[in-house]
Structure formats: structure tokens, C-alpha cells
Amino acid sequence: MVNLNRGIQKIVRPVLEVADFRSFSVLGDPGCDGLGAEIMAIFADLLSEAAATDFTLILVRP
């Protein structure tokens, strides 16, 4: 795992063990639908909601 900044980590191993969690969020890549202002505003809202969970997984396309 590579720590990018302020709690954001890039997973470089296919398996990541997370001990003792109660909730998580899974978000999709906002770039899949284009990066317009509306999409980015929705993504920002989702990230704000996800902050209340123990961890957030963001799926991105290579």
C-alpha cells in the first residue's frame, strides 16, 4: 500500500486485510461519466458522506 496523502492510500497488493471495522463505502470512478461540474459535485457529496465510515474503497479504471 502506498500512502498518497491525508489518509488516501493506493492499494498495490491484490489482498488487503482490514482489522476491526464496522462500516465501509464503495464509490465508483467519477471519470467514467466525464468530469463535469455536476459529476464532481455529486462525487464530493458522496465523499463527505463516506467520511463517516471506517474506510472507503474507490474503484477506478486504469
Secondary structure, DSSP 8 states (H G I E B T S, - for coil): -EEEETTEEE--SS-----S-S-EEEEE-GGGG---HHHHHHHHHHHHHHTTSSEEEEE---
